């Protein structure tokens, strides 16, 4: 399980297609808690008025570091109840939240208290706020300032390294993550992130080494085995991956991430019944709305992978209903985004347009920040372009894509710039302008397997069979945790690669 996305594939991962800028949000924290906000050995301090609150916070932070988000909640809540001005506890509570609604509430609390803490804490809180608003430039600036002021704080280095991982600047990610391991060789969380970074660079031997170190440091915790299982999943070693996921569950049968990972192994072994059984177990054991919603999302992915789009939409409706009970507007909007993408795959363009429009209106009339709303409005242009492509209305697609392009370029958000190239590449592909499609898609997010598939199609259109097969093969072997983009293309790839 990757620390960037909290526990399991919860609401934050569901949002990845809808709020791609927010997916760069990282778990940031501090190293030394004290009543006075004074630095100790170059670490970022934590400001609290209560020694008892400090103790609760440290217990929660230790669990959070180990990706035991659910278990950390009571301790962060305890710390906040003992010190209502405990800004860093509010930040951690936000990061461990199982729902978007709770995340937003606790992040806002942290922001409101950020003038009462040390400069290092304030920078980390403002970085989180910037990420939530889709402002990657400000996020990077705050994190870099935190590292410049506290270069010997391993958590600050980890936060900046994770940011670079999220925007796919993997060399800089490794640089800061290695610095964190030099500062604190026994800080386990860094090795987890380092393993995922090497995995994304396809340096699987280095990734395995990092995960084995992670296991060595906390051998009695489930997440190291879960992370290693995900590496094996990526490598297509599904049977070995299953063994490691079961190791994680033997240590904690409620470690929902491993049920989610197992569903991927079974899906790629073409055993959808077993995949759904794992997800049903996950739903039955769910301790929070986040875990339950994740299970339903997984069911939607398994159904989409089998081409059963009506069943996928039924699963998404169940996920939506969980959020609706608590009026979790951001999660509901994300679910509608997922429904829209499923409807695109189903070629129900009217249905997709309705889902995207409802999602947009829901956020636009919400109490979210104006920056968040503006970011979502920009995404709406992307979605409208996608619907127009499906309807073969390329004139409308180009118009909507141009609106998205203007916003993406002014934002300097790397993720949005990649999306700009994606939508332009998709328009070129639909126009049979294969040269432009290749050029644009090469600049899109190539950690999206659908873009690898599209590149295969573009090279095929150019008559470059070797390149076409290369990208089809890359897409086919992508093997991610359950996600819609891969589900939409996996069956197609069996006939192309």
HELIX and SHEET records of a PDB file:
HELIX    1   1 UNK A    3  UNK A    5  5                                   3    
HELIX    2   2 UNK A   11  UNK A   14  1                                   4    
HELIX    3   3 UNK A   22  UNK A   24  5                                   3    
HELIX    4   4 UNK A   51  UNK A   65  1                                  15    
HELIX    5   5 UNK A   69  UNK A   82  1                                  14    
HELIX    6   6 UNK A   87  UNK A   96  1                                  10    
HELIX    7   7 UNK A  100  UNK A  112  1                                  13    
HELIX    8   8 UNK A  114  UNK A  116  5                                   3    
HELIX    9   9 UNK A  119  UNK A  132  1                                  14    
HELIX   10  10 UNK A  136  UNK A  149  1                                  14    
HELIX   11  11 UNK A  154  UNK A  166  1                                  13    
HELIX   12  12 UNK A  170  UNK A  183  1                                  14    
HELIX   13  13 UNK A  188  UNK A  200  1                                  13    
HELIX   14  14 UNK A  204  UNK A  217  1                                  14    
HELIX   15  15 UNK A  223  UNK A  234  1                                  12    
HELIX   16  16 UNK A  238  UNK A  251  1                                  14    
HELIX   17  17 UNK A  256  UNK A  268  1                                  13    
HELIX   18  18 UNK A  272  UNK A  284  1                                  13    
HELIX   19  19 UNK A  289  UNK A  305  1                                  17    
HELIX   20  20 UNK A  309  UNK A  325  1                                  17    
HELIX   21  21 UNK A  329  UNK A  345  1                                  17    
HELIX   22  22 UNK A  349  UNK A  364  1                                  16    
HELIX   23  23 UNK A  370  UNK A  390  1                                  21    
HELIX   24  24 UNK A  394  UNK A  411  1                                  18    
HELIX   25  25 UNK A  414  UNK A  430  1                                  17    
HELIX   26  26 UNK A  434  UNK A  441  1                                   8    
HELIX   27  27 UNK A  449  UNK A  462  1                                  14    
HELIX   28  28 UNK A  465  UNK A  476  1                                  12    
HELIX   29  29 UNK A  484  UNK A  493  1                                  10    
SHEET    1   A 2 UNK A  32  UNK A  34  0                                        
SHEET    2   A 2 UNK A  45  UNK A  47  1                                        
END                                                                             
